[in-house]
Amino acid sequence: MIVAAFREPSEVVKPITYDHGAGVDLKVEKVMDILRARSVGSLRSERLANMIGCCCEGDERLLVAEFMPHETLAKHLFHWDAQPMKWAMRLRMALHLAQALEYCSSKGRALYHDLNAYMVLFDQDGNPRLSYFGLMKNSKDGKSYSTNLAFTPPEYLRTGRVTPESVVYSFGTLLLDLLSGKHIPPSHALDLIRGKNFLMLMDSALEGNFSNDDGTEIVRLASRCLQYEARERPNLKSLVTSFMSLQKETKPGLNEKLKCMKQHSQLEVSLINIQV
């Protein structure tokens, strides 16, 4: 998917296309798309990259969203240029994402499809925002997870359906990303955790600049989110509470992070590649 950023960026326009199977009534599908867009468009949160409009014509669908100028979490976590993401920023990231998902759930949008580091964007102030796009997918299309099967919730592999507990599982994989600075398969990470080798998960680029207590707690929360049985995973509200307790009064590293990100936003017209 390519999102275009214009000269005075306040909006982005995202085209979507659908592969309609045999027997699908396009008029019914169009109505369902409009209803989904209306529901998602009613959400308003500083934790989301909010959708602000849509239009449909024939098979074409256009979604209009708030502009996020500082690329994706994947870029700044896996492919950083100047410096790695600071520990305090990773803690803040985890809290903001948990709050975004909890907000969506409280508004009746508990299903978020294919949650991954490419679905997290940064706004003009360097704050992480969760893309609305994962709220728009239909779990019946069989394509709700585009990531490697190693990162897919076990129940989705069994049933092809996304549940609220599936979202918590995917959040757990994001916690592993934040810990390690890499996209580590959950099975490998859980083996390390069970063997009490969880320090091997920590991002070496941090050079030890993190709290062992905080790291231990995030590993514990990640392992709970990644439980094979969906009923054994924590709910989003409890995750928000847990991450609130890990936040520091100050936000060290944020100004440095903004400075780093702004190096990527000098062009009047930019193209941001988001893999979904």
N, C-alpha and C positions, 0 to 999 in steps of 0.2 A: 504494500500500500504506500502511496506517496501523498503527502500532505503539503500543499503549497502555502507559503507565507508571503503576504503581499506587502506593498510599500508602507502602508500605515496599518501594521498588523494588530487587529483586535479580534479577528475571526479566522477560522480555517474552514475549508470546504472539503469534505471527505466523500468521494463516490463509493457506493457499494454495489456489487453485482451479485446475483444469486443464480445458482444452477438449479433450475426447477425440474424435479423428477416428473416422470410420466404420470398423468392423472391429476397433477396439481392445478387447481383453479387459480389462474393468475390474478383475477379480480379479488378473490378471497385473500390470497397472499398479500396483495397490495394493501387491503384494508387492515390486515394483521400487522403489516409493517408500520402503517400510520399509527395504529393504536399503541404499538410498542414504542415508537418514537415520541408520541405524546406523553406516555407514562414516564419515559426516561427524561424527556425534556422538562418535566415538571420538577425534577430534582434540582436543588440548589444548595451547594456546599462549597466552602473554601478548600475542602479536601478533594474535590473533583475537578477535572477539566470538563466543565458543564457544557451540555449540548444546548444550543440556543435557537435552533431551527432545523427544518427539513423540508424537502419537496420530493414528490414522486411524479414521474411521467413515463408511462409504459413500464419497461423493465428497469428504468434508471431510478436510482435512489441517491439523493444528495443529503448529507448531514452536515450542519454548520455548528462549529464548536468554538469555545474560547481558544485564543491563540496561546500556545505554550512555547516560548522562544528558546528554551535551553535544553532541548533534546531529551533523551530518555535515561532512565536509571541504568539500562544496559550499557549505554555509552560511557557514563561516568563511573560505573562500577567495574566493568570488564575491559573497557578500551580507553581508559583515562590517558591524558597527555602530560599535563604539568604535575599533578599530584594525585594520590589516591584519596578516596572519600574518607574524611575523618570519622573517628569512632562515634563522637557525639552526634554527627549528622546521620549515621546509620541507625542509632537509637531513635532519633527523631523521625527518620523515615519509617521505621517499623510502627511507631505510634500513629503517624498520619495515615498510613495505609490501613491499619486496623480500624481507625476512626472512620475512614471513608467507607469501608465495607460494612461497618456497623450501622452507619447512617443509611446506606442503601437498604440494608436489611430492615431497619425500622420503618422505612417507607414502602415496604412491600416488594423490594427488588433484591431478594436475598441471593439470587443466582448470578454469579459473575463468571463468565466463560474464559478459559485459557488465561488465567491470571499469571503474568510473568513480568520480567524486568522491562520488557518493551512496552508494557501497558502503563508504565509510570512515567509521567512527564514532569518537567520543572517549569514553573511560571516565572514571570519577570523578576520576582523577588527571591528566586532560588528555592521556593517551597515545592515539595513534591505534591503532585496531583495525580489521582487515578483517572485514567481515560474512561469516558463513558462507553467506549465501543464494546467492552466485554459485557455490558448490560443489554446490548441490542441483539446478540446472537440468539438463535433458537436451538435449544438442546435437542430437538427432534431431527435436526439436519444431519446428525452423525459426524459433524465437523467442529464440534465445540472445543476440541483440543488440537492445536496445530503443533504443539511441542512434541519432543521425543516421547515415546511411550514410557520410558523410564521415569518421567516426571508426571505421568498421568495418574489421577486418583484410582485406587484399585476398583472401587465400585463402578467407575465409569467404564473401565475395561470389561467389567462383567455385564453391565446393563445398558451402556451407551447413554445413560442419563446423568445429568448434573444435579447435585443436591446441595443444600447449604453446607453440609459437612465436606463436600468436595471442594468448596471454596476455601474452607479452613485448611484442608490438605495443601492446596496450592499456595496459600499464605505461608505455610511451613516451608515450602521449597524456596520462597522468597527470603525467608529468614536465613536459610542456608547460604543463599547468594550474598546476603549482607555480611554474614560471618566470614565467609571464605574469599569473597571477591571473585568467585568462580561459579559456574553452573554445575554443581556436583549432584549426581544422581542420589535421590534420597536413600536408596538401599545401601550405597557405599557409606554415606554419612552416618546412618544408623548403626552400621557395623563398627565404625570408629567410636560412636557414643557408647555402645554396649561394652566395648573393650576399654572404656575410660581413656581413650586417646583423643578426646574431643579438641584438645589444643592443636592437634594437627589440622583441624578444620579452619583455624583462624588465618586470616589473610596475612601473609608474610610482609606485604607492603605496608602494613600498619607498624611494623618494626617494634612490636610489643607495646604500642601506645593505646592500650585499652585496659579496662578494669577486668580482672579475672572473675570477680563476683558477677559483674554484668554479663560477661561472656558465658559463664556457667548457667545463668538464669535464661539467657536466650537459647542456649542449647537445650535446656530442659523444656522450654516452651515449644521449640521447633520439633522436638521428639514427640511431644504430646499431639501437636497438629498432624504429624505424619503417622499416627497410629493406623494400623491396617483396618481395624474395625471403626467405622464412622462414628458410632455412638460413644467411643472413648475419646474423641477429640473435644477440645474446649470450645465454648461458644465465643462469639466475637466480643461480646460485652466484657467477659472475663479477661480476654486478651488486651482490650483497651486498658482496663484497670491495671493489669500487670505491667504494661509498657509505660503507663503514666508514672508508676513508682520508680522507673529507671531513669526518668528524665532529670537532668541537672537544671539548676536555676539559671545558669548561663548557657549560651549556645556556642561554644568554642568551635572555630573552624568554619563558621557559616560565611563570614566576610571573605575568607580566603577562597571558599568554594564558589561564591558568586563571582569573584574576580576571575577564577579559572573558567567558569562557564561563559562569562561575557566575551571571552576571546573568540567564541564560536558564533557570535551574533552581530558581526560587523557589517555583513552584506545587507543591502536593501531588500533583496529577494533571495530567500534561502529555501532549499528543499530538505525536508526531514524524512529520512527513511525509517518507517516503523514496521517491524516485522510482526505480523499477526497470523 
